[in-house]
Amino acid sequence: MAREKSSKGFTPGRAKNLVGVAKVLAPALIPVVAPIAARAAALLSDRYDHYRAGRLGVPVDQLTRYSGRGASLHARIAGFSEALDQLRDTERSYVETTEKRLAQLLAAVRASERMPAPRRRAAHRAVATDLDALEADLLKRLGV
């Protein structure tokens, strides 16, 4: 009884043949594939940067300012600071007091980057709660 060759399965002989073919084709394909792969990687990186910037609500060119696990809180604090400029002339004492509080919150976010995960999450929740209250007050003062 003769053994039939199976067309299924990956045998050591087939693997050896594939390696031999790859050794011959790889030097010819690398100059063709490498530029395409580089362009694809650059495009993916650019799209991911736009995605992250959109989630944080900041322009792409400012994305490097906001990194780490507290990036979204950092971006919220920066946006809040910019919104305070509209009240600087009319409510100077409120703006100064709020800017001091924002500086404290920003310091807490930065400090929390090196904390263990449970403490970091608790700190981020506390900062987010504080920011929610400050934003509600700001919106009320802006008449929104």
N, C-alpha and C positions, 0 to 999 in steps of 0.2 A: 504494500500500500504506500503510495507516494504522498509526501506532504505537499499540500498546495500552499503557494505563497499567499499570505493574507494581504489584501490591499489596505487593511485597517491597522492602526497601531503605529507607534513611533519606535522604530528599532534602532539599535546602535549603528547599524549600517547606514540607515537613512540620515541619522544625525551627522555622521561623518561626511556624507555627501553634501548635506546642506552647509556645513562649515566650509567645505571646499568651494562651493559656489559663492558663498558670502565673501570668501577671501579674494575671489576673482572680481566680483561685482562691486564690492565696497569702494575700492579706490576710484572707480569710474563714477559712482553715484554720489560720493561725498561732495564734490564741487557743485553738483546740481542741487542736492538736497539742503546743504548747509545754509545758503542764503535764504531759501524759502523758510526753513526752520527759524532762522534769526528774525526774519520779518514777522512770522507768526508769533513768536515770543514777544516781540516788541508791541505788536497789536494787542495781544492779550494783557500785557502789563498796563498799557495805556487804558484799555477798557476797565480793568480792575481799579485803577486809580480814579477814573471818573465815577465808578460805582461807589467807592469808598467816600469820595468827596460829596457825592449826592446824599449819602446816608448821614454824613456829618453836617451837611448844610453849609459847606464852605467851598470856595473856588478851588480848582485843582492845583493852582500854583501855591496855595497856602496849606496844602495837605500835609506837608512835612512838619508843620508846626504842631500838629495834633496826632500823636502816636501813643501807643500803649493801650492798656485796658481802660484808662480814663479819658480816652480821646474824645468821646462824645460829650462828656461833662466839660472838658477843657474847651471844646468848641462852643458849647452853650454859654459858658462864662464869658468867652471872648465876644460872642454875639450880643450878650446882655450889656457888656461894657460899651459897645458901639451904640446900642440903643439909648444908653444913658446920656450920650452927648446931646440928644435933642432936648433934654431937660436942664442942661447945665446952666443956661442963662436964667431960667425962671425959678428953679428949685435947687439952688447951690448946696444947701446943707444936706438935703436928701441925697444928692449925687455924691457928695464927699463921704457920707456915712455908708452908702451902698457900695461905693468903690472899695472902701476898707474891708467891708464884709466879703466882697468878691475876691479880694486878694487873699483873705483867709481861706475861702473855699478852694481857690486855685492851689494854695499851698497844701491843703488837705488832700486834694486829688493827686498832686505830685508825690506827696509822702506815701499815699496808699499804694503806689506802684510796687513798692518793695515789701508790702505786707503779705502775710499768708492769705490765701484766697477767702476764707470766711470773714476775716477782719476787713479785707479790701472791699468785699461786697457790702458789708455793713457800712463802711465809710462812704462808699459811693451812693448807697441808699440815703444816708443822712444828707449828703451834699445835694442830691437830686431833690429831696424834700424841701430843703432850704431854698434851692433855686426856684422851685415851683411857687413857693410863697413870695419870693422877691419878684418873680415875673408877673404874678397876679397883681401885686402892688403897683408895679411899673405900668401895666396895662390900664389899671384904674386911673393912675395919674395922667396917662396919655389920652384918656377918655375913650378907650376902646371897650 
